[in-house]
Amino acid sequence: MSKILVVDDDVTFSQMLESFLKKQGYETEVQHRVKDGMQSLRNHVFDICLFDYRLPDGNGLELVQALREKEVSTPAVIMTSFNDVRTAVNAMRIGAFDYITKPVNRDELLMVIQQALEKKNGKKQIKKTAQPEFIEGKSAASKYLLEHTRLVAPTDMSVIIQGESGTGKEYIARLIHRLSKRSDAPFVAIDCGALSGELASSELFGHVKGAFTGALFNKKGQFEVANGGTLFLDEVGNLSYEIQVKLLRALQERVIQPIGSNRHVKVDVRILTATNEDLTAAVKS
């Protein structure tokens, strides 16, 4: 089992990332500051490291530099909310393997991790031919699906996409966004199966510093991050009742309230959801 070190000061994001990576079969250790990340690097050996660029007591490049000084082959990936080309170039120059921006796309992250591990283990990487993001089928069912997709895409209607796991619900959501008038704004996808309790409220609506144990800094929720664009709630049926109540208000009034704040934030987002559950049956039960 490959071991991953994550150093990120966003507690809720790192908890989600840890949960996601563990589901993918990776052993994960999480730290929130440069000094704690340095300590982990001194005490343990990791197969890959994921470093946030901006940290409370420094930045992720210091951790990359520490890895290089140890002369180990552990690949490091820099994560940041700031799409800064100069940061990317600097990170690569001092030895980072790659650079990804937040909100992190899960498929992209897994691809980068796999490529980094292949390089570390000396496996030859096979260059893949670029594939289209979505392949249109020719069957009657496929044509029916795409007809409805194109019908709702230009509107601001909320959409529920239902289907079994692996049938491409997120691809349809991205296609709806791409064909909409919001295509130039953010598309933010959230795995609701990885959200619970305070983590869910914080991830969706944000929090202020000191709102709960571990809330070391103010955090924007994904509703704010997606403002002007599309928010995709994957496996929405997994959200707890308490979170559904808060979500209902956000959907009806297009207003959110970060945890620990008396401030109300207006948001303009289009909501797309997906589920493999029969929601009508779930409501009845």
ChimeraX attribute file (.defattr): number of C-alpha atoms within 10 A of each C-alpha:
attribute: neighborCount
match mode: 1-to-1
recipient: residues
	/A:1	7
	/A:2	11
	/A:3	18
	/A:4	23
	/A:5	23
	/A:6	24
	/A:7	29
	/A:8	28
	/A:9	24
	/A:10	18
	/A:11	21
	/A:12	22
	/A:13	17
	/A:14	19
	/A:15	17
	/A:16	20
	/A:17	19
	/A:18	21
	/A:19	16
	/A:20	17
	/A:21	18
	/A:22	14
	/A:23	11
	/A:24	10
	/A:25	11
	/A:26	16
	/A:27	16
	/A:28	19
	/A:29	16
	/A:30	20
	/A:31	20
	/A:32	21
	/A:33	20
	/A:34	24
	/A:35	15
	/A:36	13
	/A:37	24
	/A:38	17
	/A:39	11
	/A:40	17
	/A:41	17
	/A:42	12
	/A:43	9
	/A:44	9
	/A:45	13
	/A:46	19
	/A:47	20
	/A:48	23
	/A:49	27
	/A:50	25
	/A:51	30
	/A:52	28
	/A:53	25
	/A:54	19
	/A:55	16
	/A:56	13
	/A:57	11
	/A:58	13
	/A:59	18
	/A:60	27
	/A:61	24
	/A:62	18
	/A:63	25
	/A:64	25
	/A:65	16
	/A:66	16
	/A:67	21
	/A:68	17
	/A:69	9
	/A:70	11
	/A:71	9
	/A:72	12
	/A:73	14
	/A:74	22
	/A:75	23
	/A:76	30
	/A:77	26
	/A:78	26
	/A:79	25
	/A:80	20
	/A:81	13
	/A:82	13
	/A:83	13
	/A:84	10
	/A:85	10
	/A:86	9
	/A:87	16
	/A:88	20
	/A:89	13
	/A:90	12
	/A:91	23
	/A:92	18
	/A:93	10
	/A:94	13
	/A:95	16
	/A:96	26
	/A:97	21
	/A:98	19
	/A:99	23
	/A:100	20
	/A:101	17
	/A:102	13
	/A:103	18
	/A:104	16
	/A:105	13
	/A:106	15
	/A:107	9
	/A:108	11
	/A:109	18
	/A:110	13
	/A:111	11
	/A:112	17
	/A:113	22
	/A:114	14
	/A:115	19
	/A:116	22
	/A:117	17
	/A:118	13
	/A:119	16
	/A:120	15
	/A:121	12
	/A:122	9
	/A:123	10
	/A:124	9
	/A:125	11
	/A:126	7
	/A:127	6
	/A:128	6
	/A:129	6
	/A:130	6
	/A:131	7
	/A:132	7
	/A:133	9
	/A:134	11
	/A:135	8
	/A:136	11
	/A:137	11
	/A:138	9
	/A:139	9
	/A:140	9
	/A:141	10
	/A:142	11
	/A:143	13
	/A:144	11
	/A:145	15
	/A:146	16
	/A:147	11
	/A:148	11
	/A:149	19
	/A:150	14
	/A:151	12
	/A:152	15
	/A:153	20
	/A:154	16
	/A:155	14
	/A:156	15
	/A:157	11
	/A:158	15
	/A:159	17
	/A:160	17
	/A:161	17
	/A:162	17
	/A:163	14
	/A:164	11
	/A:165	11
	/A:166	8
	/A:167	11
	/A:168	13
	/A:169	21
	/A:170	18
	/A:171	13
	/A:172	18
	/A:173	26
	/A:174	20
	/A:175	18
	/A:176	25
	/A:177	25
	/A:178	17
	/A:179	16
	/A:180	18
	/A:181	14
	/A:182	20
	/A:183	17
	/A:184	11
	/A:185	15
	/A:186	17
	/A:187	22
	/A:188	20
	/A:189	22
	/A:190	21
	/A:191	17
	/A:192	22
	/A:193	18
	/A:194	19
	/A:195	22
	/A:196	17
	/A:197	11
	/A:198	14
	/A:199	17
	/A:200	21
	/A:201	22
	/A:202	26
	/A:203	22
	/A:204	27
	/A:205	24
	/A:206	24
	/A:207	25
	/A:208	17
	/A:209	15
	/A:210	13
	/A:211	16
	/A:212	12
	/A:213	8
	/A:214	13
	/A:215	18
	/A:216	17
	/A:217	15
	/A:218	15
	/A:219	21
	/A:220	16
	/A:221	20
	/A:222	19
	/A:223	27
	/A:224	20
	/A:225	21
	/A:226	22
	/A:227	18
	/A:228	18
	/A:229	23
	/A:230	29
	/A:231	26
	/A:232	26
	/A:233	23
	/A:234	23
	/A:235	21
	/A:236	21
	/A:237	20
	/A:238	16
	/A:239	19
	/A:240	15
	/A:241	10
	/A:242	12
	/A:243	16
	/A:244	15
	/A:245	10
	/A:246	15
	/A:247	19
	/A:248	11
	/A:249	12
	/A:250	20
	/A:251	15
	/A:252	8
	/A:253	11
	/A:254	16
	/A:255	16
	/A:256	22
	/A:257	20
	/A:258	22
	/A:259	22
	/A:260	14
	/A:261	12
	/A:262	8
	/A:263	10
	/A:264	10
	/A:265	14
	/A:266	15
	/A:267	19
	/A:268	14
	/A:269	25
	/A:270	23
	/A:271	19
	/A:272	24
	/A:273	22
	/A:274	23
	/A:275	20
	/A:276	17
	/A:277	16
	/A:278	11
	/A:279	13
	/A:280	8
	/A:281	8
	/A:282	9
	/A:283	8
	/A:284	6
	/A:285	6
